[in-house]
Amino acid sequence: MSQTDEHWMRIAIVEAERAAEIGEVPIGACIVDESGELLASGHNLTISTHDPTAHAEIVAIRAAAKRIENYRLTGSTVYSTIEPCAMCAGALVTARVKRLVFGALDERFGGIVTHFGIGVGTELNHRIEIVSGVLADECRALMQEFFRQRRK
């Protein structure tokens, strides 16, 4: 794990904490361009916006694309606290993201490593470099604590 990856994952963790503060599942993401500049960050907003597509990765992708005025985020790295689901993995492929760095695996919905292999197989026209496990314990703990509190 590089110091750079750890730095940006901490930004994604702050976003996940923001999600938890408003009652959203604590997943955060940020997108960095190839020069190392933060393009956008986001957190889950599905509940508060009544939008099933408002996952952290999608929120950040939309903001980054708007900022650079291009739907292709070529050369960018996406940092996500949790392995993206199939929908988000598909969006990463469509946006031509170069690299994905995520924290903890998502045993139920993970669309890249855990299930489906979206963005890493040869079935699609774009492949993403994947780095997993960056600050995984912290990312997993956020999720576990959130759901522990909800079950009380």
N, CA and C atoms as a LAMMPS dump frame, in Angstrom:
ITEM: TIMESTEP
0
ITEM: NUMBER OF ATOMS
456
ITEM: BOX BOUNDS ff ff ff
-5.0000000000000000e+02 5.0000000000000000e+02
-5.0000000000000000e+02 5.0000000000000000e+02
-5.0000000000000000e+02 5.0000000000000000e+02
ITEM: ATOMS id mol type element x y z
1 1 1 N 0.854 -1.184 0
2 1 2 C 0 0 0
3 1 3 C 0.897 1.243 0
4 2 1 N 0.654 2.106 -0.96
5 2 2 C 1.472 3.319 -1.034
6 2 3 C 0.916 4.39 -0.101
7 3 1 N 1.766 5.317 0.257
8 3 2 C 1.321 6.433 1.102
9 3 3 C 0.271 7.269 0.373
10 4 1 N 0.425 7.382 -0.931
11 4 2 C -0.542 8.138 -1.714
12 4 3 C -1.917 7.473 -1.649
13 5 1 N -1.954 6.15 -1.838
14 5 2 C -3.232 5.434 -1.768
15 5 3 C -3.851 5.567 -0.378
16 6 1 N -3.027 5.487 0.637
17 6 2 C -3.539 5.627 2.002
18 6 3 C -4.092 7.039 2.227
19 7 1 N -3.393 8.041 1.727
20 7 2 C -3.858 9.429 1.869
21 7 3 C -5.249 9.608 1.263
22 8 1 N -5.421 9.184 0.021
23 8 2 C -6.704 9.374 -0.652
24 8 3 C -7.802 8.5 -0.05
25 9 1 N -7.43 7.324 0.437
26 9 2 C -8.439 6.483 1.09
27 9 3 C -8.949 7.165 2.352
28 10 1 N -8.106 7.886 3.026
29 10 2 C -8.558 8.626 4.212
30 10 3 C -9.583 9.705 3.832
31 11 1 N -9.437 10.294 2.668
32 11 2 C -10.428 11.257 2.17
33 11 3 C -11.764 10.524 1.934
34 12 1 N -11.694 9.346 1.341
35 12 2 C -12.903 8.546 1.112
36 12 3 C -13.545 8.147 2.445
37 13 1 N -12.733 7.843 3.447
38 13 2 C -13.254 7.487 4.767
39 13 3 C -13.99 8.672 5.393
40 14 1 N -13.464 9.868 5.241
41 14 2 C -14.16 11.065 5.742
42 14 3 C -15.531 11.176 5.075
43 15 1 N -15.587 10.902 3.779
44 15 2 C -16.877 10.929 3.076
45 15 3 C -17.817 9.863 3.637
46 16 1 N -17.294 8.681 3.925
47 16 2 C -18.117 7.61 4.504
48 16 3 C -18.666 8.038 5.862
49 17 1 N -17.852 8.708 6.644
50 17 2 C -18.308 9.204 7.948
51 17 3 C -19.418 10.238 7.774
52 18 1 N -19.323 11.064 6.742
53 18 2 C -20.38 12.045 6.456
54 18 3 C -21.688 11.337 6.119
55 19 1 N -21.591 10.257 5.376
56 19 2 C -22.79 9.478 5.043
57 19 3 C -23.438 8.949 6.312
58 20 1 N -22.641 8.379 7.196
59 20 2 C -23.175 7.821 8.445
60 20 3 C -23.866 8.895 9.282
61 21 1 N -23.296 10.096 9.292
62 21 2 C -23.875 11.2 10.081
63 21 3 C -25.29 11.559 9.641
64 22 1 N -25.62 11.304 8.381
65 22 2 C -26.961 11.631 7.89
66 22 3 C -27.826 10.382 7.714
67 23 1 N -27.375 9.264 8.29
68 23 2 C -28.166 8.042 8.263
69 23 3 C -28.035 7.21 7
70 24 1 N -27.051 7.53 6.187
71 24 2 C -26.797 6.76 4.969
72 24 3 C -25.77 5.665 5.262
73 25 1 N -25.799 4.598 4.484
74 25 2 C -24.784 3.55 4.62
75 25 3 C -23.423 4.201 4.397
76 26 1 N -22.469 3.987 5.321
77 26 2 C -21.208 4.728 5.291
78 26 3 C -20.208 4.238 4.242
79 27 1 N -20.453 4.669 3.037
80 27 2 C -19.52 4.398 1.943
81 27 3 C -19.13 5.74 1.357
82 28 1 N -17.83 5.915 1.157
83 28 2 C -17.31 7.153 0.597
84 28 3 C -16.389 6.875 -0.563
85 29 1 N -16.241 7.86 -1.424
86 29 2 C -15.372 7.722 -2.592
87 29 3 C -14.769 9.073 -2.947
88 30 1 N -13.637 9.024 -3.621
89 30 2 C -13.066 10.231 -4.204
90 30 3 C -12.352 9.841 -5.492
91 31 1 N -12.165 10.827 -6.348
92 31 2 C -11.538 10.602 -7.65
93 31 3 C -10.4 11.587 -7.818
94 32 1 N -9.258 11.039 -8.219
95 32 2 C -8.034 11.811 -8.369
96 32 3 C -7.56 11.672 -9.815
97 33 1 N -7.173 12.79 -10.427
98 33 2 C -6.691 12.701 -11.813
99 33 3 C -5.231 12.251 -11.845
100 34 1 N -4.713 12.067 -13.051
101 34 2 C -3.364 11.506 -13.178
102 34 3 C -2.264 12.431 -12.659
103 35 1 N -2.576 13.721 -12.478
104 35 2 C -1.582 14.628 -11.907
105 35 3 C -1.627 14.641 -10.377
106 36 1 N -2.599 13.913 -9.802
107 36 2 C -2.715 13.858 -8.348
108 36 3 C -3.651 14.89 -7.763
109 37 1 N -4.472 15.504 -8.607
110 37 2 C -5.433 16.509 -8.138
111 37 3 C -6.771 15.852 -7.847
112 38 1 N -7.367 16.224 -6.723
113 38 2 C -8.693 15.729 -6.376
114 38 3 C -9.714 16.35 -7.318
115 39 1 N -10.433 15.486 -8.058
116 39 2 C -11.48 15.967 -8.963
117 39 3 C -12.82 16.078 -8.255
118 40 1 N -13.118 15.093 -7.412
119 40 2 C -14.423 15.079 -6.742
120 40 3 C -14.409 14.046 -5.636
121 41 1 N -15.352 14.199 -4.721
122 41 2 C -15.566 13.181 -3.69
123 41 3 C -17.061 13.091 -3.452
124 42 1 N -17.473 12.004 -2.822
125 42 2 C -18.886 11.835 -2.559
126 42 3 C -19.13 10.703 -1.586
127 43 1 N -20.358 10.647 -1.12
128 43 2 C -20.758 9.579 -0.22
129 43 3 C -22.164 9.138 -0.589
130 44 1 N -22.568 8.019 -0.046
131 44 2 C -23.899 7.506 -0.339
132 44 3 C -24.967 8.547 -0.037
133 45 1 N -25.918 8.664 -0.95
134 45 2 C -27.043 9.59 -0.797
135 45 3 C -28.354 8.946 -1.235
136 46 1 N -28.391 7.633 -1.285
137 46 2 C -29.571 6.943 -1.812
138 46 3 C -30.831 7.232 -1.01
139 47 1 N -30.717 7.259 0.308
140 47 2 C -31.883 7.455 1.167
141 47 3 C -32.337 8.911 1.126
142 48 1 N -31.406 9.824 1.323
143 48 2 C -31.789 11.235 1.425
144 48 3 C -32.233 11.833 0.095
145 49 1 N -31.801 11.275 -1.028
146 49 2 C -32.209 11.802 -2.333
147 49 3 C -33.272 10.941 -3.007
148 50 1 N -33.648 9.841 -2.352
149 50 2 C -34.629 8.912 -2.929
150 50 3 C -34.168 8.423 -4.293
151 51 1 N -32.879 8.173 -4.411
152 51 2 C -32.272 7.792 -5.688
153 51 3 C -31.449 6.52 -5.499
154 52 1 N -31.924 5.397 -6.009
155 52 2 C -31.196 4.146 -5.833
156 52 3 C -29.834 4.117 -6.528
157 53 1 N -29.584 5.064 -7.426
158 53 2 C -28.284 5.104 -8.092
159 53 3 C -27.282 6.029 -7.403
160 54 1 N -27.663 6.683 -6.331
161 54 2 C -26.793 7.667 -5.674
162 54 3 C -25.801 7.012 -4.723
163 55 1 N -25.099 6.009 -5.229
164 55 2 C -24.007 5.394 -4.473
165 55 3 C -22.817 6.353 -4.478
166 56 1 N -21.942 6.197 -3.515
167 56 2 C -20.799 7.103 -3.367
168 56 3 C -19.993 7.234 -4.659
169 57 1 N -19.736 6.111 -5.307
170 57 2 C -18.928 6.13 -6.532
171 57 3 C -19.634 6.903 -7.644
172 58 1 N -20.943 6.695 -7.782
173 58 2 C -21.712 7.377 -8.823
174 58 3 C -21.766 8.882 -8.543
175 59 1 N -21.985 9.239 -7.285
176 59 2 C -22.007 10.65 -6.9
177 59 3 C -20.675 11.311 -7.271
178 60 1 N -19.573 10.64 -6.961
179 60 2 C -18.248 11.196 -7.268
180 60 3 C -17.986 11.223 -8.778
181 61 1 N -18.389 10.168 -9.494
182 61 2 C -18.193 10.139 -10.948
183 61 3 C -18.945 11.29 -11.608
184 62 1 N -20.189 11.499 -11.21
185 62 2 C -20.984 12.587 -11.798
186 62 3 C -20.32 13.942 -11.56
187 63 1 N -19.845 14.158 -10.333
188 63 2 C -19.209 15.438 -10.003
189 63 3 C -17.901 15.629 -10.761
190 64 1 N -17.109 14.567 -10.863
191 64 2 C -15.825 14.666 -11.572
192 64 3 C -16.045 14.928 -13.057
193 65 1 N -16.985 14.207 -13.66
194 65 2 C -17.265 14.378 -15.087
195 65 3 C -17.762 15.8 -15.377
196 66 1 N -18.606 16.289 -14.496
197 66 2 C -19.115 17.662 -14.663
198 66 3 C -17.969 18.664 -14.541
199 67 1 N -17.095 18.419 -13.577
200 67 2 C -15.978 19.349 -13.354
201 67 3 C -15.064 19.433 -14.568
202 68 1 N -14.74 18.29 -15.167
203 68 2 C -13.822 18.308 -16.312
204 68 3 C -14.561 18.417 -17.649
205 69 1 N -15.892 18.458 -17.567
206 69 2 C -16.742 18.565 -18.752
207 69 3 C -16.462 17.465 -19.763
208 70 1 N -16.377 16.234 -19.223
209 70 2 C -16.143 15.064 -20.067
210 70 3 C -16.644 13.832 -19.326
211 71 1 N -17.361 12.983 -20.019
212 71 2 C -17.865 11.768 -19.372
213 71 3 C -16.792 10.709 -19.215
214 72 1 N -15.667 10.919 -19.842
215 72 2 C -14.556 9.975 -19.711
216 72 3 C -13.559 10.511 -18.702
217 73 1 N -13.283 9.679 -17.715
218 73 2 C -12.339 10.049 -16.652
219 73 3 C -11.015 9.315 -16.86
220 74 1 N -10.574 9.306 -18.093
221 74 2 C -9.357 8.6 -18.494
222 74 3 C -8.173 9.032 -17.633
223 75 1 N -7.429 8.066 -17.151
224 75 2 C -6.243 8.347 -16.35
225 75 3 C -6.529 8.552 -14.877
226 76 1 N -7.787 8.541 -14.488
227 76 2 C -8.122 8.816 -13.087
228 76 3 C -8.062 7.565 -12.214
229 77 1 N -7.98 7.818 -10.92
230 77 2 C -8.053 6.757 -9.909
231 77 3 C -9.247 7.042 -9.013
232 78 1 N -10.06 6.029 -8.81
233 78 2 C -11.195 6.123 -7.902
234 78 3 C -10.831 5.401 -6.621
235 79 1 N -11.074 6.057 -5.497
236 79 2 C -10.872 5.461 -4.176
237 79 3 C -12.25 5.255 -3.569
238 80 1 N -12.531 4.041 -3.124
239 80 2 C -13.813 3.734 -2.506
240 80 3 C -13.567 2.913 -1.25
241 81 1 N -14.318 3.213 -0.216
242 81 2 C -14.101 2.505 1.05
243 81 3 C -14.506 1.041 0.976
244 82 1 N -15.429 0.715 0.066
245 82 2 C -15.931 -0.649 -0.075
246 82 3 C -15.859 -1.04 -1.547
247 83 1 N -15.661 -2.319 -1.811
248 83 2 C -15.679 -2.825 -3.178
249 83 3 C -16.972 -2.386 -3.874
250 84 1 N -16.863 -1.755 -5.032
251 84 2 C -18.06 -1.295 -5.732
252 84 3 C -18.997 -2.437 -6.146
253 85 1 N -20.285 -2.11 -6.169
254 85 2 C -21.298 -3.067 -6.624
255 85 3 C -21.238 -3.167 -8.153
256 86 1 N -22.07 -4.028 -8.717
257 86 2 C -22.089 -4.213 -10.17
258 86 3 C -22.428 -2.918 -10.905
259 87 1 N -23.396 -2.146 -10.395
260 87 2 C -23.764 -0.893 -11.038
261 87 3 C -22.584 0.074 -11.074
262 88 1 N -21.937 0.231 -9.939
263 88 2 C -20.818 1.17 -9.85
264 88 3 C -19.616 0.678 -10.659
265 89 1 N -19.378 -0.614 -10.637
266 89 2 C -18.283 -1.174 -11.435
267 89 3 C -18.522 -0.91 -12.913
268 90 1 N -19.762 -1.066 -13.353
269 90 2 C -20.094 -0.768 -14.739
270 90 3 C -19.869 0.699 -15.071
271 91 1 N -20.214 1.574 -14.151
272 91 2 C -19.989 3.006 -14.362
273 91 3 C -18.496 3.322 -14.451
274 92 1 N -17.678 2.641 -13.657
275 92 2 C -16.229 2.854 -13.707
276 92 3 C -15.676 2.456 -15.067
277 93 1 N -16.181 1.352 -15.61
278 93 2 C -15.764 0.908 -16.939
279 93 3 C -16.206 1.93 -17.982
280 94 1 N -17.455 2.34 -17.922
281 94 2 C -17.993 3.3 -18.895
282 94 3 C -17.231 4.618 -18.858
283 95 1 N -16.822 5.044 -17.671
284 95 2 C -16.068 6.298 -17.522
285 95 3 C -14.591 6.133 -17.878
286 96 1 N -14.185 4.926 -18.176
287 96 2 C -12.785 4.623 -18.546
288 96 3 C -11.795 4.978 -17.444
289 97 1 N -12.207 4.73 -16.202
290 97 2 C -11.315 4.946 -15.068
291 97 3 C -10.102 4.027 -15.213
292 98 1 N -8.941 4.552 -14.945
293 98 2 C -7.712 3.762 -15.09
294 98 3 C -7.517 2.797 -13.925
295 99 1 N -7.819 3.285 -12.727
296 99 2 C -7.434 2.538 -11.532
297 99 3 C -8.508 2.678 -10.473
298 100 1 N -8.753 1.589 -9.758
299 100 2 C -9.669 1.577 -8.62
300 100 3 C -8.907 1.075 -7.41
301 101 1 N -8.994 1.831 -6.332
302 101 2 C -8.411 1.432 -5.054
303 101 3 C -9.565 1.37 -4.068
304 102 1 N -9.755 0.204 -3.444
305 102 2 C -10.829 0.133 -2.459
306 102 3 C -10.337 -0.51 -1.179
307 103 1 N -11.12 -0.273 -0.122
308 103 2 C -10.78 -0.775 1.196
309 103 3 C -11.221 -2.208 1.383
310 104 1 N -12.427 -2.396 1.899
311 104 2 C -12.914 -3.728 2.262
312 104 3 C -13.712 -4.362 1.128
313 105 1 N -13.637 -5.674 1.064
314 105 2 C -14.48 -6.431 0.14
315 105 3 C -15.937 -6.307 0.57
316 106 1 N -16.832 -6.395 -0.394
317 106 2 C -18.265 -6.426 -0.104
318 106 3 C -18.761 -7.826 -0.449
319 107 1 N -18.867 -8.656 0.575
320 107 2 C -19.206 -10.07 0.383
321 107 3 C -20.58 -10.279 -0.246
322 108 1 N -21.495 -9.347 -0.038
323 108 2 C -22.847 -9.5 -0.589
324 108 3 C -22.986 -8.913 -1.989
325 109 1 N -22.449 -7.714 -2.193
326 109 2 C -22.737 -7.002 -3.433
327 109 3 C -21.51 -6.642 -4.272
328 110 1 N -20.316 -7.023 -3.839
329 110 2 C -19.106 -6.648 -4.571
330 110 3 C -19.138 -7.13 -6.011
331 111 1 N -18.957 -6.221 -6.949
332 111 2 C -19.085 -6.564 -8.358
333 111 3 C -17.782 -6.771 -9.093
334 112 1 N -16.663 -6.692 -8.386
335 112 2 C -15.382 -6.774 -9.079
336 112 3 C -14.608 -8.009 -8.65
337 113 1 N -14.196 -8.059 -7.401
338 113 2 C -13.407 -9.182 -6.885
339 113 3 C -14.315 -10.292 -6.365
340 114 1 N -15.305 -9.918 -5.567
341 114 2 C -16.154 -10.905 -4.91
342 114 3 C -17.071 -11.618 -5.891
343 115 1 N -17.728 -10.872 -6.766
344 115 2 C -18.63 -11.436 -7.769
345 115 3 C -18.397 -10.747 -9.112
346 116 1 N -18.643 -11.414 -10.178
347 116 2 C -18.748 -10.881 -11.548
348 116 3 C -17.455 -10.491 -12.256
349 117 1 N -16.473 -9.962 -11.582
350 117 2 C -15.225 -9.574 -12.24
351 117 3 C -15.37 -8.415 -13.214
352 118 1 N -16.32 -7.527 -12.97
353 118 2 C -16.545 -6.392 -13.877
354 118 3 C -15.314 -5.483 -13.876
355 119 1 N -14.818 -5.226 -15.051
356 119 2 C -13.665 -4.341 -15.2
357 119 3 C -12.318 -5.035 -15.158
358 120 1 N -12.308 -6.321 -14.868
359 120 2 C -11.028 -7.031 -14.822
360 120 3 C -10.947 -8.145 -15.863
361 121 1 N -12.074 -8.607 -16.351
362 121 2 C -12.089 -9.67 -17.359
363 121 3 C -11.954 -9.108 -18.756
364 122 1 N -11.941 -10.006 -19.73
365 122 2 C -11.79 -9.603 -21.129
366 122 3 C -13.131 -9.394 -21.83
367 123 1 N -14.237 -9.581 -21.118
368 123 2 C -15.557 -9.467 -21.733
369 123 3 C -15.891 -8.043 -22.167
370 124 1 N -15.385 -7.071 -21.472
371 124 2 C -15.686 -5.674 -21.777
372 124 3 C -14.502 -5.017 -22.488
373 125 1 N -14.742 -3.853 -23.067
374 125 2 C -13.708 -3.182 -23.862
375 125 3 C -12.732 -2.345 -23.044
376 126 1 N -12.864 -2.358 -21.734
377 126 2 C -11.963 -1.578 -20.88
378 126 3 C -11.685 -2.358 -19.608
379 127 1 N -10.434 -2.355 -19.191
380 127 2 C -10.055 -3.013 -17.946
381 127 3 C -9.487 -1.973 -16.981
382 128 1 N -9.739 -2.245 -15.723
383 128 2 C -9.325 -1.324 -14.665
384 128 3 C -8.273 -2.004 -13.801
385 129 1 N -7.232 -1.276 -13.491
386 129 2 C -6.234 -1.769 -12.532
387 129 3 C -6.877 -1.72 -11.144
388 130 1 N -6.81 -2.827 -10.414
389 130 2 C -7.476 -2.93 -9.117
390 130 3 C -6.449 -3.074 -7.996
391 131 1 N -6.625 -2.283 -6.948
392 131 2 C -5.85 -2.425 -5.717
393 131 3 C -6.877 -2.542 -4.594
394 132 1 N -6.839 -3.637 -3.868
395 132 2 C -7.824 -3.825 -2.797
396 132 3 C -7.125 -3.921 -1.443
397 133 1 N -7.905 -3.712 -0.399
398 133 2 C -7.408 -3.884 0.959
399 133 3 C -6.744 -2.676 1.578
400 134 1 N -6.823 -1.513 0.944
401 134 2 C -6.201 -0.309 1.503
402 134 3 C -7.059 0.195 2.666
403 135 1 N -6.473 0.188 3.854
404 135 2 C -7.166 0.574 5.094
405 135 3 C -8.467 -0.225 5.272
406 136 1 N -8.418 -1.485 4.858
407 136 2 C -9.601 -2.355 4.88
408 136 3 C -10.22 -2.472 6.263
409 137 1 N -9.421 -2.595 7.296
410 137 2 C -9.967 -2.752 8.649
411 137 3 C -10.791 -1.535 9.059
412 138 1 N -10.287 -0.341 8.764
413 138 2 C -11.031 0.878 9.098
414 138 3 C -12.325 0.976 8.298
415 139 1 N -12.241 0.648 7.026
416 139 2 C -13.428 0.715 6.169
417 139 3 C -14.478 -0.299 6.617
418 140 1 N -14.051 -1.493 6.92
419 140 2 C -14.962 -2.543 7.393
420 140 3 C -15.59 -2.151 8.724
421 141 1 N -14.793 -1.582 9.612
422 141 2 C -15.285 -1.186 10.937
423 141 3 C -16.391 -0.135 10.824
424 142 1 N -16.27 0.798 9.896
425 142 2 C -17.323 1.8 9.691
426 142 3 C -18.652 1.135 9.354
427 143 1 N -18.596 0.176 8.459
428 143 2 C -19.814 -0.534 8.049
429 143 3 C -20.38 -1.349 9.207
430 144 1 N -19.511 -2.065 9.888
431 144 2 C -19.972 -2.923 10.986
432 144 3 C -20.615 -2.101 12.091
433 145 1 N -20.002 -0.995 12.452
434 145 2 C -20.554 -0.154 13.509
435 145 3 C -21.895 0.453 13.091
436 146 1 N -21.994 0.876 11.848
437 146 2 C -23.236 1.453 11.35
438 146 3 C -24.374 0.447 11.466
439 147 1 N -24.148 -0.768 11.01
440 147 2 C -25.227 -1.765 11.047
441 147 3 C -25.47 -2.288 12.475
442 148 1 N -24.454 -2.302 13.302
443 148 2 C -24.634 -2.669 14.715
444 148 3 C -25.582 -1.662 15.38
445 149 1 N -25.367 -0.381 15.122
446 149 2 C -26.23 0.666 15.698
447 149 3 C -27.667 0.576 15.172
448 150 1 N -27.829 0.215 13.928
449 150 2 C -29.168 0.121 13.343
450 150 3 C -29.957 -1.053 13.902
451 151 1 N -29.246 -2.092 14.337
452 151 2 C -29.918 -3.28 14.865
453 151 3 C -30.355 -3.12 16.309
454 152 1 N -29.896 -2.073 16.976
455 152 2 C -30.238 -1.866 18.396
456 152 3 C -31.694 -1.549 18.567
